[in-house]
Amino acid sequence: MSPRDHRIDPALASWITAPGEDPQNPLLRLSFALVSPPVSARLLVTGLGTFRAALNGAEVDDARLDPGLTDPRARIQVRELEVGAPLHRGENVLGIELGRGFHAMTTPNEWRWHLAPWRGPVRAWAHLRMHLADGSSRAVATGQDWRTRPGPVAFDSMYEGETFSPDEDPEAWSLPGYDDSDWAPVLAASSRRGARRGGHGREVPEPMMVRQVQEPIREQEEITPAVVSSSPTRTVLDMGRVIAGWCRFSLREEVPADAPPLLLVARHAEKPREDGRVDARNEHVHTDRFQEDRLRLEPGCARSFAPRHSYKGFRYVEIEASPGDLARVQVTGILAHADLRPASTLTSSDAHVEAMDAAMRASLANNLHHVPTDTPSQEKNGWTGDALTSLAAMTTGFDMRRMLRKWLEDQVDGQRADGSLAVISPSPGWGYEELSPAPEWTCLPPVPLDEMVCEYGETDLVTRHLAAAARYLAHELGRQDEDGLISSVLGDYLSPAPRAPPRRTGACRARSWWPTPCAAWPMRSSARHRPASLSRRTSPPPTPSAPTPRPSSRR
């Protein structure tokens, strides 16, 4: 599915948000009545930031952290869902809650996400079209008739974690019959086609709204952790392996509804310190709170909490509470990553080979959250160089067609007029000068194009992105010195030599990045054979009009 060919009309709804300069976790609500039962219904919904949507108290989908970061000045992704089941005759409620994500980040960090050029209040956009049993149709959309109030997540950050502080049942507001008379009217801004006026009176194109391309993030597994150490006020738990995701904290069944609230602080980390506590530090994120959830569980109305607008990379969780309170809570680890289809399996007579393969796949999956990232804990950035080194492993292990399509769009959206690219994508404006130029990192666009054609037969991407790849290559070739070398500030970063310091300077010999031509598209020029122990679960064949992809040779 090509995002530029699957556009959504922005005029179907208005962007809405809560009053205030920078609203935190706004809940947005519309109550509407149906005179006839619905036969079917289609919901288009998105947010600037992260969003969760519900109809009559039931979440419209089990996806998490949608819609996936893009540069919203160029492109905004929209989820399209069939949602007829929760609707009924009479009063219905469509509710949307918003989190900051990377769109409205407040945490100071090395990559300046908190200063992104698009930064602004979190916002929602939705259009619900219903076909009723009496033959009529009805549509509702985000607009001035919606109402809002702050939600129970008093703070959220992709780096710092979340603070949960409810004052009522967190699900009640999305149910019919809820009294929202004291809620405030939303702020609405109409969407319009065409261009808008930017700085100095110049026309700035409105961003495209397109159906979400990549697979959503979903919860993959629940993990019961083991206790590493325990005291009356502190417990350290072990998930058994490093995961990407979060924890669900629940009051045990025996805790009565009239018991006092439970206050917890949970710190997540990949390793413990020598003193047994978790090592929750990050030199690139400038805060004294990193991967830390703070929550208040209310036995009478809010007995459970799992983060809704952030994720973490961790193996260990350190939980602090008042004396005796830890016995009242149950903790479950949640593994969550992009819901990608496995593309292969590996079996071997050597158990070490199978273990290495399993570890590789788990590590890759931990870094697949809307785009391929570098680490689920320290950065969560889409580093181009990291993806170059792991691209073959990703496409061998998973069906990466949709995610790579989305990520190629991100890179083209972020390309500057001179053809240059940032070392991370998407980028808030960081990485064009910082750690740049680095052609051995930013040369990524031509490589996934080759990969998508050779591995999957996705030839339409060549027409779509060839010009952008050529602009980038022309930019790099234009930097050649008299010896035909192109400078780099990264080079062999973090060299594996035992005593050698990282090489932060280097040069690349100028050459064509394209493989040797073969048939209708440049294919790999040497044949390498797949080991018999690796069986590939093949993807659906391409359409008849597309050339049949050559079987992948890197195994």
C-alpha positions as CSV (number, residue, x, y, z in Angstrom):
1,M,0.0,0.0,0.0
2,S,1.6,3.2,-1.1
3,P,0.9,6.1,1.2
4,R,0.9,8.8,-1.4
5,D,-1.8,6.9,-3.3
6,H,-4.1,6.4,-0.4
7,R,-4.9,9.9,0.7
8,I,-7.6,10.9,3.1
9,D,-9.6,14.1,2.6
10,P,-8.7,16.4,5.5
11,A,-12.0,18.3,5.1
12,L,-13.9,15.3,6.4
13,A,-13.3,16.5,10.0
14,S,-11.6,19.3,12.0
15,W,-8.6,19.0,14.2
16,I,-9.5,19.4,17.9
17,T,-7.6,19.9,21.1
18,A,-8.2,21.0,24.7
19,P,-7.9,24.6,25.8
20,G,-4.6,25.8,27.1
21,E,-1.1,26.3,25.6
22,D,0.1,22.7,26.0
23,P,-2.7,20.4,27.2
24,Q,-1.7,17.2,29.0
25,N,-3.6,13.9,28.2
26,P,-6.8,15.5,27.1
27,L,-9.9,13.3,26.9
28,L,-12.1,14.2,23.9
29,R,-15.7,13.0,23.9
30,L,-18.8,13.1,21.6
31,S,-22.2,11.7,22.5
32,F,-24.6,11.0,19.6
33,A,-27.8,9.1,19.1
34,L,-28.8,6.6,16.4
35,V,-32.4,6.0,15.5
36,S,-31.7,2.7,13.9
37,P,-29.1,-0.1,14.6
38,P,-25.9,0.2,12.5
39,V,-25.1,-2.4,9.8
40,S,-21.6,-1.3,9.3
41,A,-19.3,1.6,10.3
42,R,-15.9,2.9,9.2
43,L,-13.8,5.0,11.4
44,L,-10.9,7.2,10.2
45,V,-8.9,8.4,13.2
46,T,-5.5,9.9,14.0
47,G,-3.7,12.2,16.4
48,L,-0.7,14.5,16.6
49,G,1.0,12.7,19.4
50,T,-0.3,9.3,20.3
51,F,-4.0,8.4,20.5
52,R,-6.3,5.8,21.9
53,A,-9.9,5.7,20.6
54,A,-13.0,3.9,22.1
55,L,-16.6,3.4,21.1
56,N,-19.1,2.9,24.0
57,G,-16.2,2.0,26.3
58,A,-14.6,-0.6,23.9
59,E,-11.3,0.2,22.3
60,V,-11.7,0.4,18.5
61,D,-8.5,-1.6,18.1
62,D,-5.8,-3.3,20.1
63,A,-3.0,-1.3,18.5
64,R,-0.7,0.8,20.7
65,L,1.1,4.1,20.3
66,D,-0.6,4.9,16.9
67,P,-0.3,6.5,14.4
68,G,3.5,6.4,14.3
69,L,5.7,9.4,14.0
70,T,6.1,11.3,10.8
71,D,7.1,14.9,10.0
72,P,3.5,16.3,10.3
73,R,4.4,19.2,8.1
74,A,4.6,16.7,5.2
75,R,2.5,13.7,6.1
76,I,0.1,12.5,8.8
77,Q,-1.0,8.9,9.0
78,V,-4.6,7.9,9.7
79,R,-6.0,4.5,10.9
80,E,-8.9,3.1,9.0
81,L,-11.0,0.6,11.0
82,E,-14.3,-1.2,10.8
83,V,-16.1,-0.5,14.0
84,G,-19.8,-1.4,13.6
85,A,-19.9,-4.0,16.5
86,P,-19.8,-1.6,19.5
87,L,-22.5,0.7,18.1
88,H,-26.2,0.3,18.8
89,R,-29.5,2.1,18.6
90,G,-29.8,5.0,21.1
91,E,-26.9,6.9,22.7
92,N,-23.4,6.2,21.6
93,V,-20.1,7.7,22.6
94,L,-16.9,8.2,20.6
95,G,-14.0,9.0,22.8
96,I,-10.3,9.8,22.0
97,E,-7.5,10.3,24.5
98,L,-4.1,11.8,23.5
99,G,-0.5,11.5,24.6
100,R,2.5,13.5,23.7
101,G,4.6,10.9,21.9
102,F,7.5,12.5,20.0
103,H,5.1,15.2,18.7
104,A,4.8,17.3,21.9
105,M,7.8,16.0,23.8
106,T,8.7,18.0,26.9
107,T,11.8,16.0,28.0
108,P,15.1,17.8,27.1
109,N,17.2,15.4,25.1
110,E,20.3,15.3,22.9
111,W,18.3,15.0,19.6
112,R,16.1,18.0,20.4
113,W,12.7,16.3,20.1
114,H,11.5,18.8,22.7
115,L,12.3,21.6,20.2
116,A,10.9,19.9,17.0
117,P,9.9,22.5,14.4
118,W,6.3,21.1,14.3
119,R,5.9,21.0,18.1
120,G,2.5,22.1,19.3
121,P,-0.5,21.0,21.3
122,V,-1.6,17.4,20.9
123,R,-4.6,17.1,18.6
124,A,-7.1,14.6,17.3
125,W,-8.9,14.1,14.0
126,A,-11.7,11.6,13.4
127,H,-14.5,10.8,10.9
128,L,-17.1,8.0,11.6
129,R,-19.4,7.0,8.7
130,M,-22.3,4.6,9.7
131,H,-24.8,2.7,7.6
132,L,-28.0,2.0,9.5
133,A,-30.5,-0.9,9.2
134,D,-33.2,1.5,8.0
135,G,-31.1,2.2,4.8
136,S,-29.9,5.6,5.9
137,S,-26.4,6.8,6.6
138,R,-25.0,9.0,9.3
139,A,-21.6,10.6,9.8
140,V,-20.0,12.2,12.9
141,A,-16.6,13.9,13.0
142,T,-14.4,15.8,15.3
143,G,-15.5,19.4,15.5
144,Q,-16.8,22.2,17.8
145,D,-19.5,20.0,19.3
146,W,-17.0,17.8,21.2
147,R,-16.2,18.3,24.8
148,T,-12.9,17.8,26.8
149,R,-11.3,17.4,30.2
150,P,-7.8,16.3,31.4
151,G,-7.3,12.6,31.6
152,P,-5.7,10.5,34.5
153,V,-2.2,10.5,33.0
154,A,-0.8,13.6,34.6
155,F,2.5,13.2,32.7
156,D,3.8,11.2,29.8
157,S,7.1,11.0,28.0
158,M,8.6,8.4,25.7
159,Y,11.8,8.8,27.7
160,E,10.7,9.5,31.2
161,G,7.6,7.3,31.6
162,E,4.1,8.1,32.9
163,T,2.4,9.4,36.0
164,F,-1.1,7.9,36.6
165,S,-3.3,9.9,39.0
166,P,-7.0,9.0,38.6
167,D,-9.9,10.8,40.3
168,E,-12.6,8.5,39.0
169,D,-13.0,5.3,37.0
170,P,-10.6,5.8,34.0
171,E,-13.1,4.0,31.7
172,A,-16.3,5.7,32.8
173,W,-16.0,8.8,30.6
174,S,-16.2,6.8,27.3
175,L,-19.5,5.1,28.2
176,P,-23.1,6.2,27.4
177,G,-24.9,7.9,30.3
178,Y,-21.7,9.7,31.6
179,D,-22.4,13.3,32.7
180,D,-20.0,15.5,30.8
181,S,-21.9,18.8,31.6
182,D,-18.9,20.2,33.4
183,W,-16.5,19.4,30.6
184,A,-15.1,22.3,28.5
185,P,-15.7,22.8,24.8
186,V,-12.8,21.8,22.6
187,L,-10.8,24.1,20.4
188,A,-11.4,23.2,16.7
189,A,-9.5,24.2,13.6
190,S,-11.0,23.4,10.2
191,S,-8.9,21.3,7.8
192,R,-8.7,22.7,4.3
193,R,-7.2,21.6,1.0
194,G,-4.5,23.4,-0.8
195,A,-1.9,25.6,0.7
196,R,-1.7,27.8,3.7
197,R,0.4,31.0,4.4
198,G,3.7,30.4,6.1
199,G,6.4,32.7,7.2
200,H,7.1,35.8,5.1
201,G,3.7,35.2,3.3
202,R,5.0,32.1,1.4
203,E,2.5,29.4,0.6
204,V,3.1,26.2,2.5
205,P,1.4,23.0,1.2
206,E,-1.0,21.4,3.7
207,P,0.3,18.0,4.9
208,M,-1.0,14.9,3.2
209,M,-3.3,12.7,5.3
210,V,-2.7,9.1,4.3
211,R,-3.8,5.7,5.6
212,Q,-1.3,4.2,8.0
213,V,1.1,2.1,6.1
214,Q,3.2,0.1,8.6
215,E,2.0,-2.6,11.0
216,P,0.7,-1.3,14.3
217,I,2.4,-2.0,17.6
218,R,0.6,-4.7,19.5
219,E,1.1,-6.6,22.8
220,Q,2.8,-9.9,21.9
221,E,3.3,-11.7,25.2
222,E,2.6,-11.4,29.0
223,I,5.5,-12.3,31.3
224,T,5.5,-13.3,34.9
225,P,8.7,-11.9,36.4
226,A,10.9,-13.5,39.0
227,V,11.9,-11.7,42.2
228,V,15.6,-10.8,42.4
229,S,15.5,-9.1,45.7
230,S,12.9,-7.8,48.1
231,S,12.6,-5.7,51.2
232,P,9.5,-4.1,52.9
233,T,9.8,-1.0,50.6
234,R,11.6,-2.2,47.5
235,T,11.4,-5.1,45.1
236,V,13.5,-5.8,42.0
237,L,11.9,-8.1,39.4
238,D,13.5,-9.9,36.5
239,M,11.6,-10.5,33.2
240,G,14.2,-13.1,32.2
241,R,15.3,-11.2,29.1
242,V,15.4,-7.7,27.7
243,I,12.1,-6.7,26.2
244,A,10.5,-3.7,24.7
245,G,7.1,-2.8,26.2
246,W,5.8,-1.9,29.6
247,C,4.4,-3.4,32.9
248,R,0.9,-3.8,34.0
249,F,0.4,-3.0,37.7
250,S,-2.7,-4.5,39.3
251,L,-4.1,-4.7,42.8
252,R,-4.6,-8.3,43.9
253,E,-8.2,-9.6,44.1
254,E,-8.1,-9.8,47.9
255,V,-7.6,-6.0,48.2
256,P,-11.0,-4.6,49.2
257,A,-12.6,-1.7,47.4
258,D,-12.5,0.5,50.6
259,A,-8.7,-0.1,51.1
260,P,-6.4,3.0,51.0
261,P,-4.8,3.9,47.6
262,L,-1.5,2.3,46.6
263,L,1.4,4.6,45.6
264,L,4.1,3.0,43.5
265,V,7.3,4.1,41.7
266,A,8.6,1.7,39.1
267,R,12.0,2.1,37.4
268,H,12.9,0.1,34.3
269,A,16.4,-0.8,33.1
270,E,18.3,-3.4,31.1
271,K,20.8,-4.2,33.8
272,P,21.3,-3.9,37.6
273,R,23.9,-1.9,39.4
274,E,26.4,-3.5,41.8
275,D,24.3,-2.6,44.8
276,G,21.4,-4.6,43.3
277,R,19.2,-1.6,42.2
278,V,18.4,-1.0,38.5
279,D,20.7,1.1,36.4
280,A,18.2,3.6,35.0
281,R,20.6,6.2,33.5
282,N,20.8,7.9,30.2
283,E,23.4,10.5,29.4
284,H,21.5,11.7,26.4
285,V,18.2,12.4,28.1
286,H,18.5,15.3,30.5
287,T,16.3,14.3,33.4
288,D,16.6,12.7,36.8
289,R,13.6,10.5,35.9
290,F,14.3,7.9,33.2
291,Q,11.9,5.0,32.2
292,E,10.1,5.6,35.5
293,D,6.3,5.2,36.0
294,R,4.7,6.8,39.1
295,L,1.2,5.7,39.8
296,R,-1.7,5.7,42.3
297,L,-4.0,2.7,42.2
298,E,-7.4,3.3,43.7
299,P,-9.1,0.1,45.0
300,G,-12.5,1.5,44.5
301,C,-12.3,2.6,40.9
302,A,-8.8,2.3,39.3
303,R,-7.3,-1.1,40.3
304,S,-4.9,-1.5,37.4
305,F,-2.6,0.6,35.2
306,A,-0.4,0.0,32.1
307,P,1.3,2.9,30.3
308,R,-0.8,4.1,27.4
309,H,1.5,6.6,25.6
310,S,5.0,5.3,26.1
311,Y,7.2,2.2,26.0
312,K,10.4,1.1,27.5
313,G,13.4,-1.2,27.0
314,F,14.1,-3.2,30.1
315,R,14.7,-6.5,31.8
316,Y,14.6,-5.4,35.4
317,V,12.0,-3.4,37.2
318,E,12.6,-1.8,40.6
319,I,9.4,-1.0,42.5
320,E,9.2,1.2,45.5
321,A,6.2,1.5,47.8
322,S,5.3,2.2,51.5
323,P,6.0,-0.7,53.9
324,G,3.6,-3.6,53.3
325,D,2.1,-2.2,50.1
326,L,4.2,-4.3,47.8
327,A,2.3,-7.4,48.8
328,R,-0.9,-5.8,47.5
329,V,0.3,-5.5,43.9
330,Q,0.8,-7.9,41.0
331,V,3.2,-7.0,38.2
332,T,3.0,-8.4,34.6
333,G,5.6,-7.7,31.9
334,I,4.1,-6.9,28.5
335,L,6.2,-7.5,25.4
336,A,5.1,-5.1,22.6
337,H,6.4,-4.3,19.2
338,A,5.3,-4.0,15.6
339,D,3.0,-6.8,14.6
340,L,5.2,-8.1,11.8
341,R,4.7,-11.4,10.2
342,P,7.7,-13.8,10.6
343,A,9.3,-14.6,7.2
344,S,11.5,-17.6,8.1
345,T,12.5,-20.1,10.6
346,L,15.9,-21.6,11.4
347,T,16.7,-25.1,12.7
348,S,20.2,-26.4,13.4
349,S,21.9,-29.5,14.9
350,D,23.9,-26.9,16.9
351,A,21.9,-25.5,19.8
352,H,24.2,-22.4,19.9
353,V,23.3,-21.5,16.4
354,E,19.6,-21.6,17.2
355,A,20.1,-19.6,20.3
356,M,22.1,-16.9,18.4
357,D,19.3,-16.8,15.8
358,A,16.6,-16.5,18.4
359,A,18.5,-13.7,20.2
360,M,19.0,-11.8,16.9
361,R,15.3,-12.0,16.0
362,A,14.3,-10.9,19.5
363,S,16.7,-8.0,19.4
364,L,15.4,-6.9,16.0
365,A,11.8,-7.2,17.1
366,N,12.5,-5.0,20.2
367,N,13.6,-2.3,17.8
368,L,10.7,-2.4,15.4
369,H,8.2,0.3,16.6
370,H,6.8,2.0,13.5
371,V,10.3,2.4,12.1
372,P,13.5,0.4,12.8
373,T,15.2,2.0,15.8
374,D,18.6,1.7,17.5
375,T,17.5,0.8,21.0
376,P,14.1,0.6,22.8
377,S,15.6,2.2,25.9
378,Q,18.3,4.7,25.4
379,E,17.2,6.6,22.2
380,K,14.3,5.1,20.2
381,N,15.7,6.9,17.1
382,G,15.6,5.6,13.5
383,W,19.4,5.6,12.9
384,T,20.1,5.0,9.3
385,G,23.5,3.4,9.9
386,D,22.1,0.9,12.3
387,A,19.5,-0.2,9.8
388,L,22.1,-0.6,7.1
389,T,24.0,-3.1,9.1
390,S,20.8,-5.0,10.1
391,L,18.7,-4.7,7.0
392,A,19.5,-8.2,5.6
393,A,18.7,-9.7,9.0
394,M,15.4,-7.8,9.2
395,T,14.2,-8.8,5.8
396,T,15.3,-12.4,6.3
397,G,13.5,-12.6,9.6
398,F,10.3,-10.5,9.0
399,D,8.1,-9.3,6.3
400,M,9.3,-5.7,6.2
401,R,7.5,-4.4,3.2
402,R,5.1,-2.1,4.9
403,M,7.5,-0.8,7.5
404,L,10.2,-0.1,4.9
405,R,7.7,1.7,2.7
406,K,6.7,3.9,5.6
407,W,10.4,4.6,6.5
408,L,11.4,5.4,2.9
409,E,8.6,8.0,2.9
410,D,10.0,9.5,6.2
411,Q,13.5,9.8,4.6
412,V,12.1,11.5,1.5
413,D,10.0,13.8,3.6
414,G,13.1,14.8,5.5
415,Q,15.4,15.4,2.5
416,R,16.7,18.9,2.3
417,A,16.7,21.0,-0.9
418,D,20.4,20.2,-1.5
419,G,19.7,16.5,-1.4
420,S,21.2,15.9,2.0
421,L,19.7,13.6,4.7
422,A,19.9,13.3,8.4
423,V,21.5,10.4,10.2
424,I,18.2,9.7,12.0
425,S,14.8,9.5,10.4
426,P,12.3,10.9,11.2
427,S,14.3,13.8,12.5
428,P,13.2,16.9,14.4
429,G,16.0,18.9,12.6
430,W,18.9,17.1,14.3
431,G,21.4,15.0,12.4
432,Y,22.0,17.1,9.3
433,E,25.0,18.8,10.8
434,E,25.4,16.8,14.0
435,L,27.4,13.6,13.3
436,S,27.3,14.5,9.7
437,P,28.3,14.2,6.9
438,A,28.3,10.5,7.3
439,P,27.6,8.9,3.9
440,E,28.2,5.4,5.2
441,W,25.0,6.0,7.3
442,T,22.8,8.4,5.2
443,C,23.3,6.3,2.0
444,L,20.4,4.2,3.2
445,P,17.7,5.2,0.7
446,P,19.2,3.4,-2.3
447,V,19.8,0.3,-0.3
448,P,16.2,-0.4,0.9
449,L,15.0,0.3,-2.7
450,D,17.3,-2.5,-3.9
451,E,16.2,-4.6,-1.0
452,M,12.4,-4.1,-1.6
453,V,12.8,-5.0,-5.3
454,C,15.2,-8.0,-4.9
455,E,13.5,-9.4,-1.8
456,Y,9.8,-8.6,-2.4
457,G,9.4,-7.4,-6.0
458,E,8.1,-4.0,-4.9
459,T,9.1,-2.3,-8.2
460,D,6.8,0.7,-7.9
461,L,9.1,2.2,-5.2
462,V,11.8,2.7,-7.9
463,T,9.5,5.2,-9.8
464,R,8.4,6.8,-6.6
465,H,11.8,7.3,-4.9
466,L,14.5,7.1,-7.5
467,A,14.6,10.9,-8.0
468,A,15.2,11.4,-4.2
469,A,17.9,8.7,-4.1
470,A,19.6,10.3,-7.1
471,R,19.5,13.8,-5.5
472,Y,21.1,12.3,-2.4
473,L,23.8,10.6,-4.4
474,A,24.5,13.8,-6.4
475,H,24.9,15.6,-3.1
476,E,27.5,13.1,-1.9
477,L,29.3,12.9,-5.2
478,G,29.5,16.7,-5.2
479,R,31.6,16.6,-2.0
480,Q,34.5,14.6,-3.6
481,D,38.0,16.0,-2.9
482,E,40.8,16.0,-5.4
483,D,41.5,12.3,-4.6
484,G,37.9,11.3,-5.3
485,L,37.3,10.8,-1.6
486,I,34.1,11.8,0.3
487,S,34.7,12.8,3.9
488,S,32.8,11.4,6.9
489,V,32.8,12.3,10.6
490,L,31.6,8.8,11.8
491,G,33.6,6.2,9.9
492,D,34.1,3.0,11.8
493,Y,32.3,4.3,14.9
494,L,32.9,2.2,18.0
495,S,35.6,0.0,16.4
496,P,35.7,-3.5,17.9
497,A,39.5,-3.4,18.4
498,P,40.2,-4.0,22.2
499,R,42.2,-0.8,22.8
500,A,41.6,1.3,19.7
501,P,39.5,4.4,20.3
502,P,36.4,4.9,18.1
503,R,37.2,6.3,14.7
504,R,35.1,9.4,14.2
505,T,36.8,10.4,10.9
506,G,37.0,8.6,7.6
507,A,36.5,8.8,3.9
508,C,34.6,6.9,1.2
509,R,35.9,6.2,-2.3
510,A,33.3,7.7,-4.7
511,R,31.5,5.1,-6.6
512,S,28.0,4.2,-7.8
513,W,25.8,2.8,-5.0
514,W,23.7,0.8,-7.5
515,P,24.2,-2.9,-7.9
516,T,25.0,-4.5,-11.3
517,P,22.0,-4.4,-13.6
518,C,20.2,-7.7,-14.3
519,A,17.0,-8.1,-16.2
520,A,14.4,-5.4,-15.5
521,W,16.0,-4.1,-12.3
522,P,19.5,-4.0,-10.8
523,M,19.9,-7.4,-9.1
524,R,22.7,-8.7,-7.0
525,S,25.5,-9.9,-9.3
526,S,26.7,-12.9,-7.4
527,A,24.7,-16.0,-6.4
528,R,24.9,-17.1,-2.8
529,H,23.0,-20.2,-1.7
530,R,20.6,-20.5,1.2
531,P,21.6,-23.2,3.8
532,A,19.3,-26.1,3.7
533,S,18.5,-25.7,7.4
534,L,16.7,-22.3,6.8
535,S,13.2,-22.6,5.5
536,R,11.5,-19.5,4.3
537,R,7.8,-19.0,4.7
538,T,7.2,-17.1,1.4
539,S,5.2,-14.0,1.2
540,P,2.2,-13.8,-1.2
541,P,3.4,-13.6,-4.8
542,P,3.5,-10.2,-6.4
543,T,0.8,-9.2,-8.9
544,P,1.2,-10.6,-12.4
545,S,2.3,-7.2,-13.7
546,A,5.3,-7.1,-11.5
547,P,8.5,-9.0,-12.2
548,T,9.0,-12.1,-10.1
549,P,11.6,-11.3,-7.4
550,R,14.7,-13.4,-7.3
551,P,14.9,-15.7,-4.3
552,S,16.9,-13.9,-1.6
553,S,20.5,-15.0,-1.5
554,R,21.8,-13.9,1.8
555,R,21.1,-16.8,4.2
